[in-house]
Amino acid sequence: MTEPVAVITPRYLKTPDAAIHLGLSARTLEKHRCFGTGPVFRKLGGRIVYAIDDLEAWAALGTRRSTSDTGTGVVHPAKRQPTDCVRR
């Protein structure tokens, strides 16, 4: 009789796998990370990883039922966001 094999589900994904999970390119996810507009990430040593729950929560911010639905959150584009501070 063979032992049942335990299936281990990954809790964290590296950038390329997280991007595939979200349907984005890895570069787009990197830009979101740099500009602070993307999902929460963790830095473990020199590696960047994303928890699957955090990816799902971030993607859920963009949930809409129609084009006129304002939704409850905003998923910003992967670019520098305007700030409230004024440079002098």
N, C-alpha and C positions, 0 to 999 in steps of 0.2 A: 504494500500500500504506500502510495507516495504522499508526502507531506503537502498540504495546501500552500501555495505560494502567496505570500502577502503582497498586495499591490500597494506600492507607496506612491501617493499623489504628491507632486511637488507643491510646496507652500510658497516658494519664492522662484521668480523667473529672472533670468538675466535680460538685459536690454533687447537683444534680438528676438528672444522668445516672447517677451512682454509685448513687443511691437506687433508680432504676428497675432498674438491673442487679441489685441485691440484693432487689428486691421490697418495698422499704420506702418510706415517705414521706421527702421531703427534710428535713422537720422532725425526724423520728425520727433521721435520720443526724446532723443538727446537734446534737441532744441527746447522742447517743453521743460526739460529738467533745468537747463541753463537759465531760462527766462522765468522759471517759477510758476509756469502755467499748467504743468502736468500733474500726474498722480504722485502721491507720496512715495518716496523711495527710501531705501536703506543703503548705507555704505558699510560693507563688511570687509574690513581690511582695505584693499584697493578695488574691490568689486562693488558694482552697483546692482542691487536686486530690487525687485518689486514684489510685494505680496499680492497674490491673486485677488484677495478681498479688496485691497486698495485700488487695483485696476478696475474692478467692477464698480466700486463706489464712484470713482472719477468718471467713468463712462456713463453712469446713471445720471450724472448732472446734466447731460445733454438729452435726456428723455423728453420727447414731445409727442403729442397726439395729432397735431395738425400744424400747418405753417403759421397759424395765428396763435398757437399756444405759446405763452411766454415761459412755461416751465417753472421749475423751482430753483434751478441752478444754471450756471453758465460754464461751458467749456470754451475757453479762449483759444484763439489761434496761436500757433507756435511762433510768436514774435514778441518783441519787447513791448510791454504794456505801458501806457502813459501813467505817470505818477502824479500825485498831488503836490509834490514839492516843486518849487520854482527855482531854477538855476539863475544865479546872478553873476 
